Protein backbone atom coordinates (compact mmCIF):
# COMPACT_ATOMS: atom_id res chain seq x y z
CA UNK A 1 0.00 0.00 0.00
CA UNK A 2 1.29 3.44 -0.88
CA UNK A 3 1.83 6.10 1.75
CA UNK A 4 0.51 9.52 0.63
CA UNK A 5 3.19 12.05 -0.22
CA UNK A 6 0.91 15.12 -0.36
CA UNK A 7 -2.16 16.40 1.46
CA UNK A 8 -4.31 19.49 1.37
CA UNK A 9 -7.00 21.08 3.52
CA UNK A 10 -10.42 22.06 2.27
CA UNK A 11 -13.81 22.92 3.70
CA UNK A 12 -17.34 23.57 2.54
CA UNK A 13 -20.96 24.21 3.40
CA UNK A 14 -24.14 23.08 1.66
CA UNK A 15 -27.83 23.90 2.12
CA UNK A 16 -30.72 21.90 0.65
CA UNK A 17 -34.12 20.49 1.57
CA UNK A 18 -32.65 16.97 1.38
CA UNK A 19 -30.00 15.92 3.89
CA UNK A 20 -27.90 13.99 1.34
CA UNK A 21 -28.10 16.79 -1.24
CA UNK A 22 -26.91 19.23 1.44
CA UNK A 23 -23.85 17.02 1.99
CA UNK A 24 -23.25 16.84 -1.79
CA UNK A 25 -23.35 20.63 -2.00
CA UNK A 26 -20.82 20.88 0.85
CA UNK A 27 -18.54 18.50 -1.07
CA UNK A 28 -18.94 20.67 -4.19
CA UNK A 29 -18.18 23.79 -2.19
CA UNK A 30 -15.00 22.07 -0.96
CA UNK A 31 -14.12 20.95 -4.51
CA UNK A 32 -14.01 17.20 -3.78
CA UNK A 33 -17.42 16.01 -5.01
CA UNK A 34 -16.00 14.09 -7.96
CA UNK A 35 -14.04 11.62 -5.81
CA UNK A 36 -14.99 8.39 -4.08
CA UNK A 37 -14.00 9.35 -0.56
CA UNK A 38 -12.65 6.78 1.87
CA UNK A 39 -12.43 7.95 5.47
CA UNK A 40 -9.27 7.10 7.35
CA UNK A 41 -8.25 7.71 10.94
CA UNK A 42 -5.97 10.24 12.55
CA UNK A 43 -2.39 9.64 11.35
CA UNK A 44 -0.61 12.24 9.21
CA UNK A 45 1.93 10.18 7.19
CA UNK A 46 5.68 10.64 7.59
CA UNK A 47 7.30 12.79 4.88
CA UNK A 48 3.90 13.96 3.65
CA UNK A 49 3.82 17.57 2.47
CA UNK A 50 0.86 19.92 2.93
CA UNK A 51 0.19 21.63 -0.40
CA UNK A 52 -2.19 24.47 -1.34
CA UNK A 53 -5.79 23.48 -2.01
CA UNK A 54 -5.75 24.62 -5.66
CA UNK A 55 -2.64 22.52 -6.32
CA UNK A 56 -4.20 19.50 -4.62
CA UNK A 57 -7.50 19.75 -6.49
CA UNK A 58 -5.59 19.53 -9.79
CA UNK A 59 -4.25 16.11 -8.72
CA UNK A 60 -7.73 14.61 -8.30
CA UNK A 61 -9.49 12.70 -11.07
CA UNK A 62 -13.24 12.01 -11.31
CA UNK A 63 -14.11 8.67 -9.75
CA UNK A 64 -10.76 8.03 -8.10
CA UNK A 65 -10.59 6.46 -4.65
CA UNK A 66 -9.48 9.33 -2.42
CA UNK A 67 -8.42 8.93 1.19
CA UNK A 68 -9.33 11.68 3.62
CA UNK A 69 -10.01 12.60 7.21
CA UNK A 70 -13.35 14.42 7.38
CA UNK A 71 -15.20 16.31 10.07
CA UNK A 72 -18.91 16.63 9.20
CA UNK A 73 -21.86 18.21 10.93
CA UNK A 74 -25.43 18.93 9.88
CA UNK A 75 -28.66 20.40 11.15
CA UNK A 76 -32.13 21.30 9.97
CA UNK A 77 -32.79 23.44 13.03
CA UNK A 78 -33.17 27.11 12.05
CA UNK A 79 -30.29 29.31 13.23
CA UNK A 80 -28.45 26.51 15.07
CA UNK A 81 -24.70 27.15 14.94
CA UNK A 82 -22.71 24.14 13.72
CA UNK A 83 -19.06 23.64 12.90
CA UNK A 84 -16.71 21.03 11.51
CA UNK A 85 -13.00 21.34 12.29
CA UNK A 86 -9.78 19.56 11.45
CA UNK A 87 -6.64 19.98 13.55
CA UNK A 88 -3.15 18.93 12.48
CA UNK A 89 0.04 18.49 14.51
CA UNK A 90 3.28 17.76 12.67
CA UNK A 91 6.49 16.55 14.30
CA UNK A 92 9.82 18.33 13.82
CA UNK A 93 11.28 15.15 12.33
CA UNK A 94 9.48 14.62 8.99
CA UNK A 95 10.32 10.89 9.20
CA UNK A 96 7.87 10.61 12.12
CA UNK A 97 4.11 10.63 11.78
CA UNK A 98 1.82 13.40 12.96
CA UNK A 99 -1.78 13.54 14.08
CA UNK A 100 -5.04 14.76 12.61
CA UNK A 101 -8.13 15.34 14.72
CA UNK A 102 -11.70 16.01 13.72
CA UNK A 103 -14.20 17.94 15.80
CA UNK A 104 -17.92 18.36 15.18
CA UNK A 105 -19.62 20.97 17.36
CA UNK A 106 -22.88 22.72 18.05
CA UNK A 107 -22.92 26.27 19.37
CA UNK A 108 -19.18 26.90 18.93
CA UNK A 109 -17.74 29.64 16.77
CA UNK A 110 -15.32 28.68 14.01
CA UNK A 111 -12.42 30.05 16.07
CA UNK A 112 -13.28 28.04 19.20
CA UNK A 113 -13.99 24.86 17.22
CA UNK A 114 -10.78 25.18 15.18
CA UNK A 115 -8.64 25.82 18.25
CA UNK A 116 -10.16 22.79 19.98
CA UNK A 117 -9.33 20.53 17.02
CA UNK A 118 -5.77 21.89 16.84
CA UNK A 119 -5.31 21.38 20.58
CA UNK A 120 -6.59 17.82 20.32
CA UNK A 121 -4.18 16.92 17.49
CA UNK A 122 -1.24 18.51 19.30
CA UNK A 123 -2.07 16.74 22.55
CA UNK A 124 -2.29 13.36 20.79
CA UNK A 125 1.13 13.95 19.20
CA UNK A 126 2.63 15.23 22.45
CA UNK A 127 1.56 12.11 24.34
CA UNK A 128 3.18 9.81 21.74
CA UNK A 129 6.40 11.85 21.87
CA UNK A 130 6.53 11.76 25.67
CA UNK A 131 6.26 15.53 26.09
CA UNK A 132 5.21 16.31 29.65
CA UNK A 133 2.43 18.85 30.10
CA UNK A 134 -0.43 19.80 32.38
CA UNK A 135 -3.70 18.99 30.64
CA UNK A 136 -5.43 21.65 32.74
CA UNK A 137 -3.37 24.44 31.17
CA UNK A 138 -4.95 26.56 28.47
CA UNK A 139 -4.25 25.55 24.85
CA UNK A 140 -2.07 28.63 24.22
CA UNK A 141 0.17 27.72 27.17
CA UNK A 142 0.45 24.07 26.13
CA UNK A 143 1.08 25.10 22.52
CA UNK A 144 4.18 27.01 23.68
CA UNK A 145 5.37 24.01 25.72
CA UNK A 146 4.84 21.64 22.77
CA UNK A 147 6.73 23.85 20.34
CA UNK A 148 9.48 24.65 22.86
CA UNK A 149 10.10 20.91 23.30
CA UNK A 150 11.62 20.85 19.82
CA UNK A 151 9.55 17.80 18.89
CA UNK A 152 6.46 19.50 17.43
CA UNK A 153 7.14 21.61 14.37
CA UNK A 154 3.72 22.90 13.38
CA UNK A 155 0.08 22.88 14.39
CA UNK A 156 -2.82 24.18 12.32
CA UNK A 157 -6.54 23.92 11.89
CA UNK A 158 -9.28 24.54 9.37
CA UNK A 159 -12.92 25.00 10.27
CA UNK A 160 -16.22 25.49 8.50
CA UNK A 161 -19.09 26.89 10.54
CA UNK A 162 -22.61 27.87 9.54
CA UNK A 163 -25.97 28.72 11.03
CA UNK A 164 -28.83 26.37 10.25
CA UNK A 165 -30.99 27.66 7.41
CA UNK A 166 -33.70 29.97 8.74
CA UNK A 167 -36.36 28.01 6.82
CA UNK A 168 -35.31 24.62 8.21
CA UNK A 169 -33.41 23.35 5.17
CA UNK A 170 -30.56 20.96 5.90
CA UNK A 171 -27.25 22.75 6.44
CA UNK A 172 -24.06 20.65 6.29
CA UNK A 173 -20.50 21.71 7.14
CA UNK A 174 -17.34 19.77 6.34
CA UNK A 175 -13.63 20.23 6.99
CA UNK A 176 -11.29 17.77 5.28
CA UNK A 177 -7.67 16.68 4.91
CA UNK A 178 -7.38 15.11 1.46
CA UNK A 179 -4.46 12.78 0.69
CA UNK A 180 -2.84 12.73 -2.78
CA UNK A 181 -0.02 10.83 -4.42
C-alpha positions as CSV (number, residue, x, y, z in Angstrom):
1,X,0.0,0.0,0.0
2,X,1.3,3.4,-0.9
3,X,1.8,6.1,1.8
4,X,0.5,9.5,0.6
5,X,3.2,12.1,-0.2
6,X,0.9,15.1,-0.4
7,X,-2.2,16.4,1.5
8,X,-4.3,19.5,1.4
9,X,-7.0,21.1,3.5
10,X,-10.4,22.1,2.3
11,X,-13.8,22.9,3.7
12,X,-17.3,23.6,2.5
13,X,-21.0,24.2,3.4
14,X,-24.1,23.1,1.7
15,X,-27.8,23.9,2.1
16,X,-30.7,21.9,0.6
17,X,-34.1,20.5,1.6
18,X,-32.7,17.0,1.4
19,X,-30.0,15.9,3.9
20,X,-27.9,14.0,1.3
21,X,-28.1,16.8,-1.2
22,X,-26.9,19.2,1.4
23,X,-23.8,17.0,2.0
24,X,-23.2,16.8,-1.8
25,X,-23.3,20.6,-2.0
26,X,-20.8,20.9,0.8
27,X,-18.5,18.5,-1.1
28,X,-18.9,20.7,-4.2
29,X,-18.2,23.8,-2.2
30,X,-15.0,22.1,-1.0
31,X,-14.1,20.9,-4.5
32,X,-14.0,17.2,-3.8
33,X,-17.4,16.0,-5.0
34,X,-16.0,14.1,-8.0
35,X,-14.0,11.6,-5.8
36,X,-15.0,8.4,-4.1
37,X,-14.0,9.3,-0.6
38,X,-12.7,6.8,1.9
39,X,-12.4,8.0,5.5
40,X,-9.3,7.1,7.3
41,X,-8.3,7.7,10.9
42,X,-6.0,10.2,12.5
43,X,-2.4,9.6,11.3
44,X,-0.6,12.2,9.2
45,X,1.9,10.2,7.2
46,X,5.7,10.6,7.6
47,X,7.3,12.8,4.9
48,X,3.9,14.0,3.7
49,X,3.8,17.6,2.5
50,X,0.9,19.9,2.9
51,X,0.2,21.6,-0.4
52,X,-2.2,24.5,-1.3
53,X,-5.8,23.5,-2.0
54,X,-5.7,24.6,-5.7
55,X,-2.6,22.5,-6.3
56,X,-4.2,19.5,-4.6
57,X,-7.5,19.8,-6.5
58,X,-5.6,19.5,-9.8
59,X,-4.3,16.1,-8.7
60,X,-7.7,14.6,-8.3
61,X,-9.5,12.7,-11.1
62,X,-13.2,12.0,-11.3
63,X,-14.1,8.7,-9.7
64,X,-10.8,8.0,-8.1
65,X,-10.6,6.5,-4.6
66,X,-9.5,9.3,-2.4
67,X,-8.4,8.9,1.2
68,X,-9.3,11.7,3.6
69,X,-10.0,12.6,7.2
70,X,-13.3,14.4,7.4
71,X,-15.2,16.3,10.1
72,X,-18.9,16.6,9.2
73,X,-21.9,18.2,10.9
74,X,-25.4,18.9,9.9
75,X,-28.7,20.4,11.2
76,X,-32.1,21.3,10.0
77,X,-32.8,23.4,13.0
78,X,-33.2,27.1,12.1
79,X,-30.3,29.3,13.2
80,X,-28.4,26.5,15.1
81,X,-24.7,27.1,14.9
82,X,-22.7,24.1,13.7
83,X,-19.1,23.6,12.9
84,X,-16.7,21.0,11.5
85,X,-13.0,21.3,12.3
86,X,-9.8,19.6,11.5
87,X,-6.6,20.0,13.6
88,X,-3.2,18.9,12.5
89,X,0.0,18.5,14.5
90,X,3.3,17.8,12.7
91,X,6.5,16.6,14.3
92,X,9.8,18.3,13.8
93,X,11.3,15.2,12.3
94,X,9.5,14.6,9.0
95,X,10.3,10.9,9.2
96,X,7.9,10.6,12.1
97,X,4.1,10.6,11.8
98,X,1.8,13.4,13.0
99,X,-1.8,13.5,14.1
100,X,-5.0,14.8,12.6
101,X,-8.1,15.3,14.7
102,X,-11.7,16.0,13.7
103,X,-14.2,17.9,15.8
104,X,-17.9,18.4,15.2
105,X,-19.6,21.0,17.4
106,X,-22.9,22.7,18.0
107,X,-22.9,26.3,19.4
108,X,-19.2,26.9,18.9
109,X,-17.7,29.6,16.8
110,X,-15.3,28.7,14.0
111,X,-12.4,30.0,16.1
112,X,-13.3,28.0,19.2
113,X,-14.0,24.9,17.2
114,X,-10.8,25.2,15.2
115,X,-8.6,25.8,18.3
116,X,-10.2,22.8,20.0
117,X,-9.3,20.5,17.0
118,X,-5.8,21.9,16.8
119,X,-5.3,21.4,20.6
120,X,-6.6,17.8,20.3
121,X,-4.2,16.9,17.5
122,X,-1.2,18.5,19.3
123,X,-2.1,16.7,22.6
124,X,-2.3,13.4,20.8
125,X,1.1,14.0,19.2
126,X,2.6,15.2,22.5
127,X,1.6,12.1,24.3
128,X,3.2,9.8,21.7
129,X,6.4,11.8,21.9
130,X,6.5,11.8,25.7
131,X,6.3,15.5,26.1
132,X,5.2,16.3,29.6
133,X,2.4,18.9,30.1
134,X,-0.4,19.8,32.4
135,X,-3.7,19.0,30.6
136,X,-5.4,21.6,32.7
137,X,-3.4,24.4,31.2
138,X,-5.0,26.6,28.5
139,X,-4.2,25.6,24.9
140,X,-2.1,28.6,24.2
141,X,0.2,27.7,27.2
142,X,0.5,24.1,26.1
143,X,1.1,25.1,22.5
144,X,4.2,27.0,23.7
145,X,5.4,24.0,25.7
146,X,4.8,21.6,22.8
147,X,6.7,23.8,20.3
148,X,9.5,24.7,22.9
149,X,10.1,20.9,23.3
150,X,11.6,20.9,19.8
151,X,9.5,17.8,18.9
152,X,6.5,19.5,17.4
153,X,7.1,21.6,14.4
154,X,3.7,22.9,13.4
155,X,0.1,22.9,14.4
156,X,-2.8,24.2,12.3
157,X,-6.5,23.9,11.9
158,X,-9.3,24.5,9.4
159,X,-12.9,25.0,10.3
160,X,-16.2,25.5,8.5
161,X,-19.1,26.9,10.5
162,X,-22.6,27.9,9.5
163,X,-26.0,28.7,11.0
164,X,-28.8,26.4,10.3
165,X,-31.0,27.7,7.4
166,X,-33.7,30.0,8.7
167,X,-36.4,28.0,6.8
168,X,-35.3,24.6,8.2
169,X,-33.4,23.3,5.2
170,X,-30.6,21.0,5.9
171,X,-27.2,22.7,6.4
172,X,-24.1,20.7,6.3
173,X,-20.5,21.7,7.1
174,X,-17.3,19.8,6.3
175,X,-13.6,20.2,7.0
176,X,-11.3,17.8,5.3
177,X,-7.7,16.7,4.9
178,X,-7.4,15.1,1.5
179,X,-4.5,12.8,0.7
180,X,-2.8,12.7,-2.8
181,X,0.0,10.8,-4.4
